[in-house]
């Protein structure tokens, strides 16, 4: 497909123009990105109004541009949302394109979060499914009405198929563009007729990704690619320890570096502005900076873990208190106690942080970047620059990964860029650039977590009571989202642990909000990334004690009609669970529900000289109605590739408060040679679709750990698997 590069500014003006016209179908030059250019369970039962004027643009050239309210960070949401519109509109896939929506929470609200525009929690498809079906169906009805009026025929005789409007009796035929203007003047149907599934052309089938050509040819526009007239590149010298504060700095040597234009203090450190990236980097290196570390975090990782273990033995905030756990502990035939430790983890997206901000001619501000929570990002810029939010325009660009990093409640990176612009006098656009080392050392991280578990079982090895204590720093406390803390509970700390899919008569779950200076953030699958591992390895341990097959034991504790039971059976069947694995291969199984989706995995591993090699992953997925099966498989495969290194070795460690891992040599991602064969099997469903950006991550670690036990008899609880023997059973 033809790629026509359009500047980001033009895209923004196109969207502004469309909103001003107020019509559903806007004709004229449409700037595009796709094939022509560059915490909580999801809500259900959405019934948003049909709003084609907000989500569908049809140009005179017949191109249909879907306005995407979510950030596409590689998960393919832009293609998924365009698929929904294309089906209800009866468009041809070759005419589909997409553009990112402007910041406007009233139009582009994430239904999971209230009046906030943003992407996260694997909510994109679930949020927009009904909304975009209605928008596409309404646009189709308006095109039909416009054509019928022009041709002087009854609307019931006009059909639409693969992007063509036809009247069979008269032989008349047209593309969409010819009637876009007339259709835009018509009223929007309040309740357009939606297709029945038997008439879908694209939903449930595989369609090529709209951004594939732009990305594979290098023409996709990322934050690093933005160039503005007179733009300066900025890099920031930040303190080596979290919580340290700037005392003074000497910038004489930095200013002597060729290309350096300005040096300025900002809240996070000292910014060096230069005419190019290399000069900014060398200027930063030449700075002499003194930091006040009196309140800085100076503990090492081992010290923090020890403090967490002590805290876990005290009473915490109750997230679950069901049944008589104390009595069940006294009646137990046996008590099982275990402790788990999970390290800080970096997001380590392929594209480090960057963004551009400038002062506009109208006195407002315009920014370019991979904005993940547009409402917070826009409000943060406005607060720093002292203007109202309507004076801040955001141009959302594709992201080279995020895994949660670009969705900070503090809007840290764009706040930093805004502070630099303000401190430098606002005379030139500022392009903030983080190096890989900045991205690794400056935070934010998946929280370090400690779990303490006690389970009482009866004579048959069945659980009577489950007690669990979780210690971690809260992501939300101290942020603009602190109002989500209820009774001292940050649900992102314990999500996935509060709803066991197994029959456990009594349960008590307590949470401790640790205090520390290390900045933490949601990381792909958030709390599920550790709670699933604890639950599924403990259940595996109970199966061993009961002397039962791990699959049979799980199913015996489940509702046989549950989604978890169904995906477990499917994964086991496809993996050949009933047939013994080859010699030297261990096989483990796990299941978990997150973000409305359920994923079961069977892992097959080998171990040579204590090195674990994952040979095969068989996954079964229930994500409701599968919009694009190929993209679902891609998300499972990508999740395995992303998470495997965190299972095997990745961790962020502090020594005297200083981060030790600074690049991919010490925080080593999954290698191609390590990538296992991944087979994905999708459960058929007619339920509302749920997310797949994260749900395949939590199940991987416990499936692998259980396979290691099956092969070696070593019960490895904590992650990563290369931890010392002291953390093993």
N, C-alpha and C positions, 0 to 999 in steps of 0.2 A: 504494500500500500504506500502511496505517496506521503512523504513527510515534509511538511512546510513549517520551518521554524518561525514562531511568532514570539516577539518579546513579551515578558511577563506583564509589562505595563499595558500592552494592548489587550491581554486577556482580562485584566481588571476593568478596563474601560468598556469592553464588550459586556461584561456582567453588569456594570453600572447602567449601561444603556438599556439592557434588557429589563432591568428592574424599573427603570423610569417609564418605559413604554407600557408596562403593566399587562402586556398581552401574553397569551399562553405560548404562542409560536412566533418567534422573532425572526424576521428576515434580515439580510444584510451580511456583512463580513463577520464571521464568527471565528475568534481566535481559539485554537484548540491545542490540546496537549497530546492526545493519544496517538492513534495510528496516522494522523496527518500532521502532528506537531507535538512540538513540545511547548464492678467490682461487685459485683452483685450479679445475680442471675438475670438474664435478659427479661425485660417486660414482655408480656404476651397480650393478645387480644387488642392490639392497637387499632384505632379507627380514625386515623388522621384525615383531614379533608383532602380532596383532590386538589393539587396545586401545581399543575403543569407549568405555570408561569415561573415557578421557582426552580423547577427541576428539569425541564425539557426545553431545548432551543432547536428550532428547525430553520436552516438557512435556505436561501433561494437555490442553492446547489444541491438540495435534498439531504444534506448531511444533518444527522440528528446528534446533538451534543447533550449528553447527560451531565447535569450539574451535580458534582459529588461533594457531599457535605463532610466526608471523612478524609483523613490523611491516608494516602496509599504509600506505605513504607515497604512495599514488596510483597504484601499479602494478597494482592490482586483484587482489592475491594472495588476499584474503579471498573474492572471488567465484570465483576459480579453484579454491581448495581446497574450497569448498562445492559446486562442480560435481562434483567427484570423489565426494564423499560422497553427494550426491543421486542420482547414477547407480547406485551399488552398493546404495543403500538403497531404490531405486525410489520416491523421494519426489516430491512435486509441487513444482515450483520456487517456487510461491507460499507454501509453508510453510517455506522455507529462511531461515536467519538465521545470524549469526556473532557470536562474542565473542572477545576476545583472551585468550590463556592467561596464567596467572600465571607468575611466574619460577620455573621448576623444570627444571633441565637434565636431570634423570633422566628426566622424561617428555617434555620438549620439546627434546631435543637436535637441533642441526643436524648431520647426519651428515657434512658436509664438514669440520667443525671439531673433532670430538671431543666431549667432554662439555661443550659450550657451547651455550646457547640464544641464537640471534641470527639476523639476516637480512642477507644480502649475497652478492655474487658471483652474482647472478641464480639463486640456489639454491632458492627457495621451492617451486616446482612439482616440480622434480626430487627434492628431499628428501622430499616428502610424498606423491608419487603412489601408490606401493605401500602406504605406511603408511595413508593414508586410504581407499584402496580396501578394504583388509582391515577397517578399522574400520567402514566403511559396510556391507560384506557381513556382518560378524559381527552388527551391530545388526539387520540385516534377518532373519538366521537366528533370532536370539533372539526377535524379534517374531512370526515365523511359529510358532516352537515354543510361545510363550505362547498365541497364538490357538488353535492346534490343541488344546492341553491344555484350554483353557476351553470350547471347542466340542465336545470329545470326538471329534475327527476326525483322520485321519492327516495328518502334516505335508506329505506329498507332494501333498495335495489343496488346500492353502492357497496362494493366490497373492497377490502384492503388485504393485500397479500405480498409479503416480501418487498415492502417498500413501494408498491404500486397501488394506486387507487383506480378502480375500474367500475364501469357500468356496462354489463354484458350486452344488454339489449341494444344499446346505441353504438357499442364498440369503442366508447370513449375510454381513455386511459391517461393517467398522469402520475408523476412523482409527487412527493410531499411538498416540495418547494413552491410549486405553482399556486398552492392554496394556503400557504403559511400566513400571508398577510390577512386574507379574508377570515381564516380560522381564528387569528389572534383577536379579532374584534368581537367574537361570539362570547356569550356567557359560558363559564366553566360548569360542566355538569357536576352536581353535588354528589351524586351516587352513580358513577359510570359503571356499566356492566363489565365485570371482570371475566376473563376467560376461565373455562373449566380446564383442569389439568390435561384432559385428553386432547386439547387443542394447542398445547404449548409447543412451540418450535425450538426453543433454546433452553428453557429451564429444565434441568435434569440431564442436559447433554453437554458435550464439551464444545466450547467456542474459543477461538484463539484469543490470547490476551491482547488488549488494545494498546498496551504500552511496550509490547515485545520488540517491535521494530525500532522504536526510538531508543530503547535501552541497548539493544545489541549493536546498533550503529553508532552509539556514543552521542546521539543528538538530544537525548533527554536532558532537561535543564534541572540541575541540582543546585543547592545553595552555594556550593563552591564555584559554580559556573557563572553566577550573576556578576555583571559588570555594569556600573553606573558611571556617568561622566564625573570625572574628578575624584573618584572613589579612593579612599585610603584603607589599607589593610591594618587590622588591629590584632595584637596578641597581648595577653595579660600575664604578668608575673603574679602567681598566687602563692600563699604561704605553704611551706612543706608539711605543716601539721594542721589538721582541722581545728578550727576555733581560734587560731592565731589572728592577731590584728596588726595592721600596718602602723609602724612607729615613724619611720622616715625613710627617704630614699635619695640616692645621688644619681642623677641622670646625665651627668656630663659626658661620660664615655658612650652612653647610649645615643645621645644626640649627635655625637661625632661620627656615628655609623652612616655611611652614604645611603640616602633614601629615607632616613628617619625624619619625620616632620614634627611630631609632637609626642610628649610624654605626660601622662596625667594620672593622678590618683583617683580611684573609683572604690566603691564599697568592698569589692572582692580582691583588690590588689592594686597593681600599677599597670596601666595600659600603655603600650608603645604603638604609635601609629606611623605607618610608613607607606611609601608608594608601591611596594610590592611585598609579597609574603616573606621572601628571604631576608629582606632588610628589616622587617618587623621582628623576625626570629632572632637575627643577630643583634638587633638593638635590645631586645629583651635579655639576651644572654649577657649584655654589657652592663645591665643595671646593677647597682649595689643597693640592696634593700635590707632594712632592719625590721624584724617582726617581734611583737610582744606575744610570747607564748605562755604567759602566766595562766591563762584559762584554756589552753589548747589541750587536745586529746593526746596524752603521752603514753597511754598503755599499749602494750603489745597484744596481738590477737589472743595469745594464751592467757593473758591477764583478764581480758574481757570475757573469754569463755569460762574462766574460773568464777568470775563474779556472777555470770549467768547461772551457773550450776548451783551456787549458793542461793540465788534468788528463787530458783525453781522449787526449792524446799520450803518456801514460805507460801502463805495464802495469797492468791491473786484475784483479779476480777473474774467473776463467774460468767462464762459465756454459755455454758450448758450445765444444768443441775437437775437431772432426771432420775427418779428412782432412788433406792436406798443403797448407795455405793458402799457406805461404811459397813452396813450389815452384810452386804455381799462379800466384802473382803474377809470378814470374820468366818463366813460359811464356806470359804473357798477350799476346794480340794488341793489347789495349788495357786500360788501367786507368781506372776511373771512381772519382773521389773526390768526396765530398759531406759537408757539415755541415748540421745541422739544429738549430734552437733552438725550444723550446716554453716559453711563459710560465707563471708561477704563474696558477692559475685559481681563482676562488671558486665555491663550490657554489651560493650565491645562491638557495636554495629560497624559494618564495613565503612560507612561514611561518618567520620567524626563530626562534632558539632560545628556549625557555622551559620551565619545569617547576615543580612544586609539591612541597614536602616538609614533613612535620610529625611531631611526636612523638606516638605513640599512647598511649592510656590504659594499655596493658599494658606500657609501657616500651620498646616497639619503635618502628619508624619506618615511615611510609607515604609513598609518592611517586607522583605522577601525571606522565606525560610520554610523549613519543613515543620509547620505549626501543627501540633497534635491536639492542643486544647485552645482553640482560637479565642474563645471568650476570655480565658485567663491571660493569654498572651497579649491580647489587645488592651485589656484593662490595665495590665502591668505597664505597658508602654505609656498609656495615657497618664497614669499616676506619676510616673517618673518625669515625664515631659510637661506635666501640669496642664493638660488639656482634657476635654471630654472624649469619650470613646469614639464618637462619630468623627473625630478628627484623626483617627488612626486607621489606616487601610493596610490590610494584610494580603499578601500574595502567597498562597500556599503552594509549595513545590513538592515534587516527589522526594521521598527520603530513601537513602541507602541503608535501610534498617532503622530500628528504634528499640524494640523489645521493652518499651516503657520509658526509655531515657529521655525522649523529647516531650514527655507529658508530665513535667514537674509542676506541682501546685505553686511553686515559687517562680515559675517561668524564668528559671535562672539564666539561661543563655541569652535570651532576647532582652532580659533586664540588664544583663551585663553590656550588651551592645547599645542599649538606650543610654545607659550611664556614660559610656564612652563618647557617644555623640554629644551629649549634653556637656560633658567636661571639656570637649575639644572645641566648643563654641558653635557647633551645628553648621559649620561652613562647608563641610564636605561629607558625602555619604561614607558610612563606616561599614566595612566588611570584617566582622569578627571571625577569626579562624582559631580553632582549637587543633593542636597536633594530636596524634595518637597518644602521646605521653600525657598531654593535658587531660584527654578523655579518660585515661586510666587512673591518674593520680588525684584529680580534683573531685571525684565522685560524679554522680551518685551511684550507690551500690544496692544490690539485693541485700536486705538485712542479714546480719549474722543471727542465727537462731539456735536455741537449745530447747529440746523436748525431753520431758520426763514422763514415763508411762508406767502405770501399774494396772494389771489386768488379773481379775480373779476368774478361775475356770472351775467347772464341776468335774466329776469323775470321768466324764466322757470327753473332756477337753473343750467343752462349749463355754463361751464367755458368759459370766454372770454380771460383771461390772467392769467398766473401763474408766480409769482416771488418767487425766493427761494435763500436764502443765507446759505452757509454751512461753518462752522468754525471747523477746526481740524488741528492738526499737520501733516505735510506731512511725509509720510513714506520714500520718496526718497530723499528729500533735505538733503544734507550733506553725502550722501552715494555714492558708486561707480556707482550707477544707476541714478545719478542726471541728466544725459543727457536726460533722458526721460521726464523731466519737460519742458513743452512748454508754453511760455508766462505766466509763473508763475503757471501753472496748473499741479497738480498731479492727474491724472485720477482716481487713486485708492481712492481718497477722495470723488468724486462725481459720480462715475460710477453707472448706474442704474437710476440716476435722469435726465440725459440729453436726454433720449429717452423715452418719455411717450408713452404708447400704446393707449392713449386716444386723441380724437380730441380737442386740445387746440390751438386756433388761434395764440396766442402770448405767448412767454415765455422768461424770463430772469433768468439765473442761474449764481450766483456769488460764488466764492470760496475764503476763507481767509486761509492762511497758518500760523497757530499760532506758536509762538516760546515758547519753554519750554524745560526743561531738561529731561522730562520723555521719555524713549525710546519706540517707537511705531513700530508696524509691522502689515503686513496683517494678518488677522484673518479670519477664514473660511467664505468665501463669501465676504470678504474685504468690500469695500464701499457699496455693495448691502445689507450688514447686517443692515444698518440704512436707506439708501435711499428708499428701498422698503417699510419700515414701514411708513415713512412719506407719500409717494405717496398713498399707499393703505388705510391708515386711513383717509387721507384728502378726497380721492374720496368717501369713505364711508360717510363722513360727508356731502359732497355735495349731495349725494343721499338722505340723511335724509332731508336736506333743500328743495330739489326738491319734497319731498314726494313720492319718488319712491323706489321700491325694489332694494337693493344693487346690485343684479346680473343684473337685467334688466337695471338699470342705467349704469352700466359698459358697457354692450353690446351695448347700444344705442350710446356710444361714441367711439366705436371701428369699425374697418373694420371687418365685419362679417366673412370674410374668413381668418382672421389672426390666427396665432398659439395661441395667448393669448385667443381669443374668443373660439377656439376649446377646449382648456383645461379647461376653465371656465365652458363651457357647460357640459363637461364630469364629472368634479368634482361635479357640482351641481346635475347632474342626479344621480350619484352613491350615493350621500349623501341624496337624497330625499328632495332636496331644496323646492320643491313645496308642500311638506307636512309639516304642522306645527310641530316644535319639541315638545317633551314631556314637561309637566309642570316642571319648574325649570331648563330648559336647554336653553341656548342662543346659537345662531348659527351665525357665521361670515364667510366671504369669502374674499379671496385675490388672486392676481395673480402677477407673476413677471418673467421677463426674465433675466438670467445671464449666462455668459459663454456659450452662444449659446443654452442653454436649457430653456424651459418654464415650470414652475410649478404653478399650482393652488391648493389651499387648502381650504377646509371647516372645520372649527373648531367648536366643540360643547363643551360648558363649563357649569359648575355649580359654584355657589358661596355660601359658607357657612361661616358665621361670617367673611365676607370680605376676605376669603381665596378662591382664584380661583383654581378650579380643572378642568383640561382639560380632558374631557371624551373620545373624539373621534376626530381623524383627518382623513379626506378623501382627498387624494392627486391624482391629475392627472398630468401626466408627458409627455412632448414631448421632448425627447433627441435624436431625429433623429432615425436612425436604432438602435434598442436595441440589444446590443451584448449578454448580459446575463441578462434576465429579473429578475432572482432571486437576482442577485447582485444589480440591480437597486432598487428593493424593499428594500434590506438591507441598501442601502445608504439613502433612504428616512427615513426609521425607525431610522437609526443611527443619521441622521441629526435632527430628532425630539428629540431624547434622548439627543443629544449634546446641542441643542439650547433651550430646554424648560426651563432649570434652569436659563438661561440668560434672558428669558422673565419674569420669575416669581420673581427672587431675586438676581442673581449674579451681582456683581460689584466689581471693585478694587477701593478702596478709599485711599486718602492721607490725613494725618493729619500732618500739619507742614512739608510736604514733605516726610513723612515716610509712606510706604505701610502698611496698617492695616491687610489685609487678608494674612495669611501665610500658610494655609493648608485647607483641605476639611471641617474642622469644621466651618470655617468662610467664605469659598468660596464653598458653598455646591452644589454638582452636582445633577442632576436629580436622584431621588430615584426610585427604581422599583415600589413602591406603587404609584408614581405619573405618571408613564408612561401610556399614553392613548392607546386605540386601534387605530392602524394605518392601513388604507387601501390604497393601492397604485394601481392605474390604469394607464397603459402605453399606450400611443397613438401609433397605428401602423404607421410605417413610412419607406420609402425607401430612405430618405435623408441621407447624411453623418452623422455618429454618432457624438454627442457632449458629454459634460461631465456631471457627476452626483455626483461628490465628494462634491460639494458646493451648487448647485442650489436649494436644498430643504430647506436650512436654511433661506433665506430672507423672504419667504412667511409665515413662521410659526407665527412670532410675530404679524403682522397685522391681520391675520385671527383670532387669539386669542383675540386681543384687540377689534376687531369689534364684536366678539361674546359677550364679556363682556358688550359692549354698548347695544347690542340687548337685553341682559337680565336685565341690571341694569339701563340703561339710562345714565351711567357715561362714558364720553369720555376720556379715558386714553391715552394720547399722548406719553409721555416719557417712557423710559424703565429704570429699570425693573418695573413691575406692582406694586411693593410694595413701590414705591416712595411716598413722602408726598402728601397730597391732593392738595397742591399749584400747582402741575404740572398737575392737572387734569382739565377738563372743566365740 
